[in-house]
Structures are given as C-alpha cells and as structure tokens.
Amino acid sequence: MFEFKLPDVGEGLTEAEILDWQVSPGDAVTVNQTILEIETAKSVVELPCPVAGTVSLLHVQPGETVAVGTVIISIDDGSASSAAPGDVEVAPRAEPQAEPHDESQPEDAPEDKPLVLVGPGPTTAVPRTRRLIRRPQADVPIPVTPATAEVGESRGATRAKPPVRLLAKQLGVDLASVVASDGDVISRRDVEAAAAATSAPQAVPAASVTSGDRETRTPIKGVRKATAAAMTRSAFTAPHVTLFLTVDVTRTMDLLARLKADRAWSGVRLTPLVLVARALLMTIRRHPGINARWDEAAQEIVQPHYVNLGLAAATPRGLIVPNVKDADAVDLRGLADAIAELVATARAGKTSPEEMSRGTITITNIGALGVDAGTPILNPGEAAILAFGTVRDTPWVVDGELQVRKVTQLALSFDHRLVDGELGSNVLATLGRLLEDPSEAFVLS
C-alpha cells in the first residue's frame, strides 16, 4: 500500500487547501495522472499520481486545509510487505519522542521528509521504505478500537497535536478512548479510525462562506491570506516612496494603432501595457539600480543581471503577480506573447508557483480598471513597482497651443533603502520620455 503525502509544491509552502478530487476509492490510477487539485498560498496546483494502482482511501475532504507531509490518499500499488509475522509497521512520527526509542527508528528517517515538486528538496533520491520494528511473535498489535481503549491506558498518557485535538472535537471523538498506533502520539488516522468505529462522520466540516441578514463572513485563506501577509510585511518593512508623472502618450498610442494595422503583427495581442512594459525594460537598461533587492540576512544589495517582469493580475481568487522570466532578453513580439499567456493562465486559475517566484520588478495596470493613479505597495523582495493609469483624452498644451491629447499618469513606488530620490526621479523621467516619443528608444538604447 502506497501512502501519498501532500508535497511542497512551492518554495517553502507549509499547507494547502484541498479543492477537488479527480478520483474516488476503487478507481484505477496511472503514473502522472492528475488525481487532485489543491490551492496553496500562491496558486491552484494539479497533483499528479506518483504510482500506478487502485485508490484505496481518501484521507482528506474538499475544503480541508492540511499541512505538507500529511497523508492524503492511500493507493494499492500491489507492493508486498517484507515484514515477517509479528512485525509492526510504524507510521512516520508526528513529533519526536521524549522517551528512549528503538534505534531502528531514526528521527530523521528519509520518509519523514515531504516530497518536493518545486523548490529546494533532498539532493539524493531515497527509496520509500517502511520501517520495521522486530518484536517477539507474541507481541502482536491490538486493533485500534474503542473496545481496546484500556490498552492505551496501560501505555501511559497519550498526546496529540493541536490539529488532531481539533479534529477529534469536530468528529465527537474522546481522545481518552483512542489508542495511539505509534507510541504515545495520537495521529489523525487514529482519530478517524475511532470515529468510523462509532459511526461518527468522517469528513471534517469545511470552512465556508456564511451569510446572514446583516453580514457575510468569508474565511481568509489561500491567495487572499498570502497577499494580506505579504503586503503587510512589505508595507512595514520597506520604506515606501511614490513619485508621480503625467505623460502625453499620444505618439505611443499612434504607434500601437499602426502596429495593430500591420499584417506582420497579425495575431499578436498588442496592448498599451505591452508598450509600457517594453519602455520600462529599456529604462532599466539605463538605470539598472531600480532592478534590485535588499538581502536582510546577508546585509547586501543584490543586483540581478536579468529582469523577471511581474504583472499584477486580479483574479477571482485574489491578486497574484506572475512574472515573465528574462523579459529583457525578448523582443516586442516575444514580450507581447508572454504577457498574453500569463494573463490567460491567471484568469484560468492555472498559474504555477514557479511563474510567481523570483520576480525583480512589477507593473500594475490600474488603468484597465478605469483608475488614473495610486500608490502601489511593493511586491516583497523587489525595489520598485510601476502603476500605469488610464489613458484619457485630455486638454494639453503643445507648442503653445491647446490640443486634445492621449494622457496617462505613472506612479512609481520604490524602496528608499535601495533607491534614492535621484534614481527614482531619473527612472520615471526616462520612462516618461520613451512613452512621449517612442523614437527616443533609438537614443536611449
């Protein structure tokens, strides 16, 4: 029997919410078949099946939030146990034991480490094997049932972690009547087994939206929870400064119209955001200090020699910021295609953790929502974020005459530890010149 534990699907993520199972007990599964959708603090992720076999048991239900390393599904993969009669299979320990323990059960056993799909993980492959304690034949484990609760009492007081105690409370299980199958630590499976034996409900009621006559309450979790934590950390860690610039972008909008009418650009999704992004990348080439990060632990300013351009995207699940990797190394067509793909993926709720990691600078297109300007908060770890406002027909003085021009507002927020007023002003002024007259690109590049 293979027990699949919830893996770390992002960079150091500790938990995820179960969204939807794609399989049921009794279903045959194959390697890499999608069996489950989960929502992490960053995105919705599809989990592939690591083995082939038959689904035996689903340990968690949709709506539950579980920790990385929790067993979520059991699959009968046809593997035979190598245990001799009287051997006892020992599940990974939920917490270290204070009492002396068998030397055949090291606390840092390989299977205690969660499977990592993305991000740092074990550097060497370790076979998934069960640990066996060799005991006399007479010492056969007693089935975990309320009828054998007195066995637990003979072993001494049992312990359970807070999540397990909460589960027992939700299922109506008295922990005093539960026998710990692994030493003196009561596990989630022990509680579920006790609940099943007493015909108690096995599914934990999932937190959900509750509405009344005067208010609606929605649990804070997933992307919204992560965004709130990140923005709070950013606001109270990095000293923010925001500069504003009103720009006549008539020539840029004319260039956009010409490109759209050109058959050579047919099929390319060109938008004002694409041209602003291109102009920002060219600005960074001249002022690379704006594309940096503050390393608090090392007490260093880190200057990447690449640009991973983040694009703030509003989705039904909350605000996410995927980024175009090495955006400075692609041409205008490649940038347009990459942005279109990121937007489509975000709207479909399929943005991966990798697409939202290692960003270096961000653009938020508040103009798409009809907003002129704002003071954006930095994406944690980045030195700057640009807000691009709505392009409006506005009275504007050109060569001493009043004309109607296409005008927008740019707002650049930056970390004052990394970027001083001069650099921030030069970045915004350079960007403004490029958008006022795209031919400036030939001078500034």
C-alpha positions in Angstrom: 0.0 0.0 0.0 1.4 3.4 -1.0 0.5 6.4 1.1 0.9 9.7 -0.8 1.8 12.7 1.4 1.0 16.3 0.5 4.2 17.6 -1.1 5.7 21.0 -1.0 4.6 22.4 -4.4 6.1 25.8 -3.9 9.1 27.5 -2.2 8.7 26.6 1.4 4.9 26.4 1.5 3.6 24.7 4.6 0.0 23.9 3.9 -2.6 23.8 1.1 -6.4 23.6 0.8 -8.0 20.5 -0.8 -10.1 21.8 -3.7 -11.3 18.8 -5.7 -10.5 15.1 -6.0 -10.4 13.7 -9.5 -10.6 10.1 -8.3 -12.6 8.0 -5.9 -12.0 4.9 -3.8 -11.8 1.9 -6.2 -10.6 3.9 -9.2 -7.6 2.6 -11.1 -4.9 5.3 -11.5 -1.7 5.6 -13.5 1.6 7.4 -13.0 1.3 11.1 -13.6 -2.5 11.0 -13.8 -4.0 14.1 -12.2 -5.7 13.0 -9.0 -6.3 16.2 -7.1 -6.4 20.0 -7.3 -5.1 22.0 -4.3 -4.9 25.7 -3.6 -1.7 26.9 -2.0 -0.9 30.4 -0.8 0.2 31.2 -4.4 -1.9 29.3 -6.9 -4.1 26.3 -7.8 -2.0 23.3 -8.5 -2.8 19.9 -10.0 -1.1 17.0 -8.3 0.0 14.0 -10.4 -0.2 10.5 -9.1 3.3 9.1 -8.3 2.4 5.4 -8.7 0.0 3.1 -10.6 -2.6 1.1 -8.7 -6.1 1.3 -7.2 -7.3 4.1 -4.9 -7.9 2.6 -1.5 -8.8 5.6 0.7 -9.1 9.4 0.5 -7.8 10.7 3.9 -8.9 14.3 3.4 -12.0 16.0 2.0 -12.5 19.1 -0.2 -12.4 22.3 1.8 -9.9 21.0 4.3 -6.5 22.7 4.8 -3.8 20.3 5.5 -0.1 20.5 6.3 2.7 19.5 4.0 3.6 15.9 4.8 0.1 14.8 5.7 -1.1 11.5 4.1 -3.8 12.5 1.7 -4.5 9.3 -0.3 -3.7 5.6 0.0 -3.1 3.6 -3.2 -2.9 -0.1 -3.5 0.1 -0.4 -5.8 0.4 -4.2 -5.5 3.6 -4.0 -3.4 4.1 -6.8 -1.0 5.2 -6.1 2.6 8.6 -7.6 3.5 7.5 -7.8 7.1 7.8 -11.2 8.8 5.0 -12.5 11.1 4.8 -10.4 14.2 6.5 -7.3 12.7 4.8 -4.0 13.2 4.6 -1.3 10.5 5.4 2.0 12.1 4.0 5.2 10.5 6.2 8.3 10.5 6.1 10.0 13.9 4.1 13.2 14.2 6.6 14.6 16.7 9.8 13.5 18.4 9.5 11.2 21.5 10.8 12.3 24.8 11.3 8.7 25.9 14.0 6.4 24.7 13.2 4.9 21.3 14.2 2.0 19.2 17.4 2.7 17.3 15.9 1.2 14.2 13.6 4.3 14.0 15.9 7.4 13.5 14.1 10.7 13.9 15.5 11.9 10.6 14.2 8.9 8.6 14.0 9.7 4.9 10.3 9.2 4.6 9.6 11.9 7.2 10.7 14.4 4.6 7.9 15.7 2.4 8.1 15.1 -1.4 9.1 18.3 -3.1 7.8 19.1 -6.6 9.1 22.6 -6.9 11.8 24.4 -5.0 14.6 23.1 -2.7 14.4 19.5 -1.9 16.6 16.5 -1.0 19.7 16.3 -3.1 19.7 12.5 -3.2 17.0 10.1 -4.1 15.8 7.9 -1.2 13.6 4.9 -1.7 10.3 5.0 0.1 10.5 2.1 2.6 8.6 1.3 5.7 10.4 1.0 8.9 10.1 -2.3 10.8 10.5 -3.0 14.5 11.4 -6.6 15.1 9.3 -7.8 18.1 8.6 -11.2 19.6 5.8 -13.1 17.8 3.6 -12.9 20.9 3.6 -9.1 20.7 1.0 -8.7 18.0 -0.5 -5.2 17.7 -4.1 -5.0 19.0 -6.6 -3.4 16.6 -7.4 0.3 17.3 -11.0 0.3 18.5 -12.8 1.9 21.4 -13.2 -1.6 22.9 -9.4 -1.8 23.4 -9.1 1.6 24.9 -7.7 0.1 28.1 -4.5 -0.9 26.2 -3.8 2.8 25.7 -4.3 3.5 29.4 -1.7 0.8 30.2 0.8 2.6 28.0 0.5 5.9 29.8 -1.0 9.2 28.9 -1.5 9.9 25.2 -0.6 13.0 23.4 -2.0 14.7 20.3 -1.0 17.8 18.3 -3.5 20.8 18.3 -4.8 20.0 14.8 -5.5 16.4 15.9 -7.3 17.6 19.0 -9.4 19.9 16.9 -10.3 17.1 14.5 -11.3 14.9 17.4 -13.5 17.7 18.7 -15.2 18.1 15.3 -15.8 14.4 15.0 -17.0 14.0 18.5 -14.2 11.6 19.5 -13.0 11.4 23.1 -9.2 11.3 22.9 -9.1 9.3 26.2 -10.7 6.4 24.3 -8.3 6.5 21.4 -5.3 4.1 21.2 -2.2 5.7 19.6 -0.9 3.4 16.9 2.5 4.9 17.0 4.0 5.1 20.6 2.1 7.5 22.7 1.3 10.0 20.0 -2.3 10.0 18.6 -2.4 10.6 14.9 -5.1 11.9 12.6 -5.7 8.4 11.3 -6.2 7.1 14.9 -8.9 9.7 15.4 -10.6 8.9 12.1 -10.5 5.1 12.9 -12.1 5.8 16.2 -14.8 7.9 14.5 -15.5 5.3 12.0 -15.9 2.6 14.7 -18.5 4.7 16.4 -20.3 5.7 13.2 -19.2 9.2 13.6 -19.0 11.5 10.5 -15.6 11.1 8.8 -15.5 14.3 6.9 -14.4 17.5 8.7 -16.9 20.3 8.0 -15.1 22.7 5.7 -14.9 26.4 6.4 -17.2 28.1 4.0 -18.9 31.4 3.4 -21.7 32.1 5.8 -24.4 34.7 5.2 -26.9 36.4 7.5 -29.4 39.2 7.2 -26.8 41.8 8.1 -23.4 40.4 7.2 -21.5 37.8 5.2 -18.4 36.1 6.6 -15.7 34.6 4.3 -12.7 32.6 5.6 -9.4 34.3 4.9 -7.3 31.7 3.2 -5.3 30.8 0.1 -4.2 33.6 -2.2 -6.0 36.3 -0.2 -4.4 35.2 3.1 -0.9 35.1 1.5 -1.4 38.5 -0.2 -2.5 40.1 3.0 0.5 38.8 4.8 2.9 39.8 2.0 1.5 43.3 1.7 1.6 43.9 5.5 5.2 42.7 5.6 6.2 44.9 2.7 4.4 48.0 4.0 6.0 47.8 7.4 9.5 46.6 6.3 10.4 48.6 3.2 10.2 52.5 3.5 8.0 53.3 0.5 8.3 56.5 -1.6 5.9 57.1 -4.5 6.6 59.6 -7.4 4.0 60.6 -10.0 4.4 61.8 -13.6 1.7 62.8 -16.0 2.7 61.9 -19.6 1.4 62.7 -23.1 1.4 59.2 -24.7 -0.3 60.3 -28.0 2.7 59.1 -30.1 2.9 55.8 -28.3 -0.9 55.2 -28.9 -0.4 56.1 -32.5 2.5 53.6 -32.7 0.2 51.0 -31.2 -2.5 51.7 -33.8 0.0 51.4 -36.6 1.3 48.0 -35.3 -2.2 46.6 -35.0 -2.9 47.6 -38.6 0.3 46.0 -39.9 -0.3 42.5 -41.3 3.1 41.5 -39.9 1.7 41.8 -36.4 -1.5 39.9 -37.1 -2.3 37.5 -34.3 -0.1 39.3 -31.8 -2.1 40.6 -28.8 -0.7 44.2 -28.6 -2.0 46.4 -25.8 -0.8 49.7 -24.2 0.5 47.6 -21.3 2.9 45.8 -23.7 4.4 49.1 -24.9 4.7 50.4 -21.3 6.4 47.1 -20.3 8.8 47.4 -23.2 9.6 51.0 -22.3 10.2 50.0 -18.6 12.7 47.3 -19.7 14.6 49.8 -21.8 14.6 52.2 -18.8 16.1 49.5 -16.6 18.9 49.0 -19.1 19.9 52.6 -18.5 19.2 52.6 -14.7 19.8 49.1 -13.5 19.8 50.1 -9.9 15.9 50.1 -9.9 16.0 46.4 -10.6 17.5 45.2 -7.3 16.6 43.6 -3.9 17.5 44.0 -0.3 19.0 40.9 1.3 18.4 41.5 5.0 20.1 38.3 6.2 23.3 38.9 4.2 23.1 42.7 4.6 23.7 43.1 0.9 22.1 44.8 -2.1 21.6 42.2 -4.8 21.7 43.4 -8.4 20.3 40.8 -10.9 21.7 40.9 -14.4 18.3 39.9 -15.7 14.7 41.2 -15.4 11.8 39.0 -14.3 8.9 41.4 -15.0 6.0 40.9 -12.7 2.4 41.7 -13.8 -0.2 42.2 -11.1 -3.3 40.3 -12.1 -6.7 40.4 -10.3 -8.4 37.0 -10.3 -11.5 35.7 -8.5 -9.1 34.1 -6.0 -7.3 37.4 -5.3 -4.3 39.3 -6.5 -1.5 37.4 -8.0 1.8 38.5 -9.6 3.2 36.1 -12.2 6.3 37.3 -14.0 7.9 37.0 -17.4 11.3 35.3 -16.9 14.2 37.1 -18.6 11.8 39.7 -20.1 14.8 41.9 -21.0 16.0 39.2 -23.4 13.0 39.0 -25.6 11.8 41.4 -28.4 8.5 43.2 -28.5 6.7 40.3 -30.2 8.0 37.8 -27.6 7.1 40.1 -24.8 3.5 40.5 -26.1 3.1 36.7 -26.4 4.5 36.1 -22.9 2.2 38.7 -21.3 -0.9 37.3 -23.1 0.0 33.8 -22.0 0.4 34.9 -18.3 -2.9 36.8 -18.3 -4.8 33.8 -19.8 -3.2 31.4 -17.4 -4.0 33.7 -14.4 -7.7 34.1 -15.5 -8.0 30.3 -15.8 -6.6 29.9 -12.3 -3.7 27.8 -13.5 -0.7 30.0 -12.6 2.0 27.8 -11.2 4.2 28.7 -8.2 7.2 28.9 -10.5 5.6 31.6 -12.5 5.2 33.7 -9.4 8.6 33.3 -8.0 11.8 35.3 -8.3 10.3 38.5 -9.7 12.5 41.5 -9.8 10.2 44.4 -10.7 6.4 44.7 -11.2 3.8 46.7 -13.2 0.2 47.0 -12.1 -2.2 48.1 -14.8 -4.7 50.0 -12.8 -5.8 51.8 -15.9 -7.6 48.7 -17.1 -10.0 49.3 -14.2 -10.6 52.9 -15.1 -8.3 54.3 -12.4 -5.9 57.3 -13.0 -3.3 56.8 -10.3 -2.4 55.2 -7.0 0.3 54.4 -4.6 1.1 50.8 -5.2 2.8 48.6 -2.5 5.9 46.8 -3.4 5.9 43.2 -4.1 8.0 41.7 -1.3 11.7 41.4 -2.2 11.5 44.0 -5.1 12.9 47.5 -5.2 10.1 49.1 -7.3 6.6 48.8 -8.7 5.1 50.9 -11.5 1.3 51.8 -11.6 0.1 52.6 -15.1 -3.1 54.6 -15.1 -6.0 55.1 -17.7 -5.1 56.7 -21.0 -7.6 59.6 -21.4 -8.3 62.4 -23.9 -7.1 65.4 -22.1 -6.5 69.1 -22.9 -2.8 69.6 -23.3 -0.5 72.4 -24.4 1.6 71.5 -27.4 4.0 74.2 -28.8 2.0 76.9 -27.1 -1.4 75.7 -28.4 -4.1 73.8 -26.6 -4.8 70.4 -28.1 -6.6 67.2 -27.1 -4.0 64.5 -26.4 -3.8 61.0 -25.1 -2.6 61.4 -21.5 -1.9 59.0 -18.7 -0.4 59.1 -15.2 2.5 56.9 -14.0 3.2 56.2 -10.3 6.5 54.7 -9.3 6.8 53.3 -5.7 10.2 52.2 -4.6 12.1 51.0 -1.5 14.0 54.0 -0.2 16.7 51.8 1.3 17.7 50.8 -2.2 16.5 53.7 -4.4 17.2 57.3 -3.5 15.1 60.2 -4.8 17.5 61.0 -7.7 17.5 57.5 -9.1 13.7 57.2 -8.7 13.2 60.5 -10.4 15.6 59.6 -13.3 13.8 56.3 -13.8 10.4 57.9 -14.0 11.6 60.8 -16.3 13.4 58.4 -18.7 10.3 56.2 -18.9 8.1 59.2 -19.5 10.3 60.4 -22.4 10.1 57.0 -24.0 6.3 57.0 -23.9 6.0 60.6 -25.0 8.2 59.9 -28.0 9.0 56.2 -28.9 11.7 57.4 -31.2 13.7 58.2 -28.0 14.3 54.5 -27.8 16.9 54.8 -30.6 18.8 57.3 -28.4 18.5 55.6 -25.0 19.1 52.0 -26.1 
